C-alpha cells in the first residue's frame, strides 16, 4: 500500500468521517490490491476484474455506512470477499463459503506470518483449494493481513482461519511439486480471424476500417476510467489512440481468454496491458480496454499466438 493511502486511512479513522473525494481516493489507492485478491479467488485476472467491479458498485451503494466504519479498508475487503464468493456461487451453483473442515479438530499453524514461498503461486493453482482455504492463504500470504483482520473480512472465527490457513498452505506446497498446468487455448477459428482482422487494421493505423467493425450498439469499458455506449461515442476512443504514442497489437491469450496484447514503442517485447473484444455477427459488440488497469496483469498467464 502506498504511503498516502496509509495516511488517508489513519486520518479517516481518527476523524470518523469520509467525503466522497476521500472515498474515491481510497478506492483508487486500493484497487490493485483488491484486484489481486479477487483474481486469486476467482482463478483469473478477468473474472477477478468482474468481481471487483461488482464489489465497487456495492461499496458505492453502501457509501453512507462509512461514517460508522472504523476500518474502511477492512470494510472494502469484506465487500470484495463477498462479491468474489457470490461470483463463485454463480459459477459453481454451490455454497462456496461452506467448508467441510471442523476447525476445532485442527492444530493451529506454528507460523502465523506470511509464507513468502506462496507469493508466486499461479492463479489456477489457487483455484484448486477449497474457498475458505484459498481466501485465508491469499489474505495472509499474498496481501499480508493478520489473523484477526482475516477473521473480520471472512466473518470467521480465529480457529477457523488458522485451520484454513494451515491446510491451504500445506496443500499449495504439495501442488507446487506437481507439473504446472497451462490454461487451455480457447480461440475458435472464427474468433481468430476476427481478432486478426481487428489487429491488422489497428497496426496499419487504419482507424476508419477499425471503426467499420463496430456494432451500432457497441459498448466501451475503459476499465478504471469510464464507459461509453453507442458507435457514435465509442468512435472517439480510436481518435485518442491515433494521437497517442504508437502501440503494437498482437493476438494472444490472457488466462485462457482470447485477447489483444498491447505493447508500447519504448518496450516492444513487453505486454503493457490487454484488450478484450466481444463479437456479434462479425461486429465488435464490446471493448474492454485495460489501459488504465495495469494491475490486471499481476499473476496473469500471457500467451502470444
N, C-alpha and C positions, 0 to 999 in steps of 0.2 A: 504494500500500500504506500502511496506517495505521502510525503510529509504533510502536504497541505490538506489531504483528506484526513490524516490523523488529527491535525489541528482543528479542522472543522468539526469532526466528531466530538472531540473534547470540549469545544466551545458550545456545541449544541447540548451536550449532556449537562454542562454547568448551567446553561441558560434555560433549558427546558422547553424551548420552542424552536421552530424552524420555518423560515419563509419559503415561498415557492422557489425563489432563486437558489437558496441554500440547498433545498431538496434536489433541484436539478444538478447542482454541482456535486452533491454526494453521489447521486446515481451515476453521473458521468465518471467519477473517480473510481467507483466500484464495479463498473460494468464488465471490465475484463476479468476481474476476479469472480464475479457472479457467473460469467460465461464458462470459465474453467470448471466450475462446479457442475453446472447444468450439462455441459458437454460430456463430462465423465459419467454423470448419472444416466444420460440417455444413450451414450455409446458413440456419438459422433458430433462433430462441431456444428453441423447444420441443424440437426434435431435439437442440439443444445441452444442454438440461437432462437429456435421456435419456442422452446420452453422459457427462455429468458424473456422474450418479448411478451409472452403471456404473463409472466411474473411481474414485469414492469407495468403492464396495463392494470393488473390487480393492485399494485402498490400505489399507482396514481389515484385509483378509485378510493383506496383506503387512506388517502393522504391526510385526512383530518385527524387520524389516530396518532399521528406523530407528536402532537403536543403532549401526549401522555406516555410516550415511549422513551424509556431511559437509555436504551441501547439501539439507536436507529440502524446501525449496520447489522446487528443480530436480527432485527425485525425484517430487514430486506432479505437476509439469507433464509429466514423462516419462510417467507413468501416464495422465494426461489425454490427452496426444498419441496414445498407442497406443490408448486407448479410442475416440477420435474416428476414427482410421483403421479400427479394427475396425467401427465403425458404418458408415462409408462403404463398406467392403468388403461388408458385408451388403446395403447399399442398391444397389450397382452390380455386385456379384459380379465385381469386378476387383481387381487388386493395386494398391491406392491409393497405396502408398508408392513404387512404381516411378516413375521419371521418365525420359522419353526423352532428356533433356539429357545431354551429356557435359561435366561441369563444367570439365575441363581445357582445353576449347576456348573458354571464355568469358573475357571481360575482366572483372576484378574491378570492382565498382562503386567509383567515386571517393568517394562519400559513404557512410560506414558508420554514420551517425547516423540516428535515426528520421526519417521523412518526414512532417511534420505534415499535409500535404495529403491523406494517405490515411486519416486518422482517421475521416472522415465517410463513407467508402465503405460502401455498403449490404451487408448480409449476402448477398443474392442475387448481387451483383456479385463478391464474393469467390469464390463457387462456380464462377465461370467460369474461374478459374485452375486449372492442374494442382495436385495436392495439395501437392507439395513447395514450389512457389512460394507457394501460399496460406499454408502453415504458416510459412515464413520471414518473409513480409511481416507477418503477424499478430503473431508473436512480437517482431519489432523495432519496427514502426511503430505498432502498437496497444498492445502491452504493455511495450515498452521494454527488451527483453533485448539483451544484447551478442551479437556473432557467436559467441564461444566458448560462451556459455550456450545459444544456439540449437542449435549443433552437438551439445552434450551432450544436450539434450532430444530432438532428432530422430535422434540416433545417426548423424550425418552429418559428413563432413569439412568443414574450413573452406572449401576451394574450392567444394564443392558448395553450401554455404549461401550464399556470395557470389554464385554463379551464379544460384541460385534467387531470391535477393533482387533481383538486377538485373533479371532477366526478369519477375518478378512485378510490380515497381514500374512497369516500362515498360508492361506490358500494362494495369495498372489505370489509369494515366494516359490510355491510349488509350480504355479503356472509359468513363472519366469524361466524354469528349466525346460519347458516344452518348446517345440519349434514354433516360431511366430506364424500366425495365421493372417495372411494378407486379405484385405477386403475384396470381395468378388467384383469383377468387372460388371457394370450394369449399363451398358451402352448398346442400344439396338442399332441396326444398320440405318434405319430411317433417322434416328436421332443423331447419329454420327454425321450423316450427310447434311442435315440442317445446321448443326453446330459448326461444321467445317465451312459451310457457305457463309454463315454469320462472321466467323473468324477471318476468313479470306477477305471479305468486303471491308471489315474493320481495319485489318492490317494494310489494305490498299488505300485506307483513308477515304473510301467511297461511302461517305455517310448518307448520301442520298439513297444508295442501294440498301444500306442497313435500315434506314427508316422505312423503306418499302416493305420490309419483312415484318413490320409491326402490325398487330391486330388493332382495329379501331378502339377496342376496349382495353388495350394494354395497360398494365399496372407496373409502375416502377417503385421498388423499395430500395432506396439508398440507405442501407442499414446504418442505424445510429445517427441518421441525419434527417431525412424527410421521405414522404411518399407522394407520388403523383399518379393520377388515373386519367386515361384517355390519350390517344395518339397525339393530339394537338399539343398537350402539355409535355408529354414524355419526349417529344422530338427535341426539345431544348437541351435535354440531357446529352445528346450527341454533339450539340454545339459546344458545350463545355469541354467535351473530350477533344474536339477539334482544335481548341485554343490552348489546351493543357500540354505539358511536356509529353513527348511521344511515349506511348505504351505499346507493348507487343503482346498479342493474344495468342494462346496455344490451347489445344484440346487436351483435356485431362480428366482425372477423377479426384474428387475430394471426399475422403472416407467412403469411397464406393459410389458417390453421386456424380453423374456427368457434369462437367463444369468447364468454364473458360478460365484458364490460368493466366494471370496478368503479371508481366514483368516490366520494370522501368528501364529506360535507356541507360541509366548510370549503373544498373546491376542486372544485365540481361539474363544471367544464369539463375537468378533467384526469383521465386514466386513471391510477389509483394502482397497480392490479395487475389480473390477469385470472384467470378460472377456466375450465377445460376440462371438458367433460362427455362421457362415452361412454354410448351408449344400447344397450339390447337390448329389443326388443318394447315400445317406448314407455316403458320404465322406465330410470331412471338406474343404470347399472352401475358407473360410476367417476367420481369427482370429483377433479380435480387443482386445488387452490386455491393460488395463488402469493402469498398474503397476506404470508408471511414470506420471500419471494424477490423483492424489488423489483428486484434486479439483472437479472431476466429480461426487463425492458422495454428494457434497453440495446441499441440498434440495431434493435429490432423495428419492423416496419411495422404500424401500427394503423389499421384502417378501421372506422368506425362505420356500421352498416347501418340 
